């Protein structure tokens, strides 16, 4: 997770981070209150696969993206 945050900051992508193991629903609610447009979700499975789930807070749509492609993908969302 920290590697992904460093990669995004290096790519000048604004990042708010939470490495919390509590319930996902609480984290989604906190992100909505902060006005976050997209969430990056990386659980154990994604870490093993080298992927990240990119989830829209507006409509809950999701894309599974390879870690290396995340900065490029996020730029398409602007």
C-alpha positions in Angstrom: 0.0 0.0 0.0 2.8 2.5 0.9 4.5 1.8 -2.4 1.2 2.7 -4.3 0.9 5.9 -2.3 4.5 6.9 -3.1 3.9 6.0 -6.8 0.8 8.3 -6.9 2.6 11.2 -5.1 5.5 10.9 -7.5 3.0 11.1 -10.4 1.5 14.3 -8.7 -1.8 12.6 -8.1 -3.5 14.0 -4.9 -3.8 11.3 -2.3 -5.7 10.9 1.0 -4.8 7.6 2.6 -6.2 5.3 5.2 -4.6 2.0 6.1 -7.5 0.9 8.3 -8.6 -2.7 8.7 -12.1 -1.8 10.0 -15.3 -2.3 8.1 -15.2 -1.1 4.5 -18.6 0.6 4.9 -17.2 3.0 7.5 -14.3 3.9 5.3 -16.7 4.5 2.3 -18.8 6.8 4.5 -15.7 8.8 5.6 -14.5 9.2 2.0 -17.9 10.4 1.0 -17.9 13.1 3.7 -14.5 14.2 2.5 -15.8 14.6 -1.0 -13.5 11.9 -2.5 -14.5 11.0 -6.1 -12.7 7.7 -6.3 -11.4 5.1 -3.9 -8.4 2.8 -4.3 -9.0 -0.5 -2.5 -6.2 -3.0 -2.1 -6.9 -6.0 0.0 -4.8 -9.1 0.4 -6.0 -10.7 -2.9 -5.2 -7.5 -4.8 -1.8 -7.2 -3.2 -1.0 -10.8 -4.3 -2.3 -10.2 -7.8 -0.6 -6.8 -8.3 -4.0 -5.1 -8.8 -6.1 -2.3 -7.2 -9.8 -1.8 -7.3 -10.7 1.7 -8.4 -14.3 2.5 -7.1 -16.3 5.6 -7.9 -18.0 7.2 -4.9 -20.8 8.6 -7.1 -22.2 5.4 -8.6 -20.1 2.6 -6.9 -18.8 1.4 -10.3 -15.5 -0.5 -10.1 -12.5 -1.2 -12.3 -9.7 -3.6 -11.5 -6.4 -2.1 -12.6 -2.8 -3.3 -12.6 -0.8 -1.3 -10.0 1.6 0.1 -12.6 -1.4 1.5 -14.6 -3.1 3.3 -11.8 -1.6 6.8 -12.2 -2.4 6.8 -16.0 -5.9 5.5 -15.3 -6.6 8.1 -12.7 -5.6 10.9 -15.0 -8.4 9.8 -17.4 -10.9 10.4 -14.6 -10.2 14.1 -14.3 
